[in-house]
Amino acid sequence: MTTRANGEYWSIDIPGLTEDQAMDLQKRLTPGFEFGVIVTSPRHFMTRGFDRPTVELVAHCLRAGLAAGGMSHEDEAGALSMLEDCEDWLAGASD
């Protein structure tokens, strides 16, 4: 698998798949990919492709929430990590 230094990778979202179809595709595709094929269940993950304005909005909301305080240590750590991910992506993304 070829990646850039910043860990960029591409993914494919196929709307409308059933669980059986997703698992079948994973089984068929895995041999061709060194690091495997990851199936994300909508019961456990919210997967969305965010554009730049949406990531900017998420980062803005995270900053506001952190500034307001009142979060548990775990939630604050999670918000800081997510904000760092947003900022890193924004720094390397195209307009």
N, C-alpha and C positions, 0 to 999 in steps of 0.2 A: 504494500500500500504506500503510495506516495503522499507525503504531507509536507506542508511548509514548516518552517521553523516555529511558527506560532501555534502549531498543532491543528491547523485548518483541516477540516474534512468535510466531505459532501455527504448528504443523506437523501433518501427518497421517501416520500410519504405517499402512500397509495390509499386514498379515501375509499371507504366502503368495503374493505376486506373483512371477511369473517375471521374468527380465531383459527379455524381449520385452514383457511387459505393462507393466512400469515405464517402458520407453522410449516405448511407445505413449501412455501417460497423460501423460508429460512433453510429448510432441509436441502432444497435444490441448489441454493446459492452458496451456502457455507463452504463447500469444497473449493470454490474459486477465490476465496478471500482469506488471506493470511490470518487476520484477526477475527474472523467469524462474521456472522450477521446477527444483529441485535434486534429482537422483537420487543416492542414496548406495548404493554397492555393498557388500554384506556381505563381500566379499572384501577390502575396503580400510578399512571403517569399522565400528566396533561402535556401533550406534545404540540407545540405550535411553532410556525416559522414566523418570527417577528421581523418586521422591517425596521429600518433605522429610526423613524419617528416613534415607533412603539417602544423600542429599546431605550430611547432617550426619555420617554415618559415613565417607563418602569424605573429607570435610574433616578429620575426626579422624585418619584413617589418614595423610593427607598431612602433617599437622602432626607426627605421630609419626615418620614417615619422614625428614622434614626435620631434626627434632631429633636423630635418631640419627646423621645425617651419613653420610659415605662415598659420597655420590652424585657422579657426574661433574658438571662445571659445566653441561652441557647438560641432564642429568636434573634437577638442582636448579632450573634456570630453568624447565623444563617443569612441575615439581611446584609451584613458586611461582605460576606462571600459572594452573594448574588450581585451586589453592587460592583464589586471588583470584576466579576465576569462581564457585566454590562459595559463597564468602562474599558476593559481590555478589548472587548469586541468593537466598541465604538472607535477606539484608537486605530484599529486595523481595518475597519470596514470602509467600503466605497460609499460615496454619497449617492 
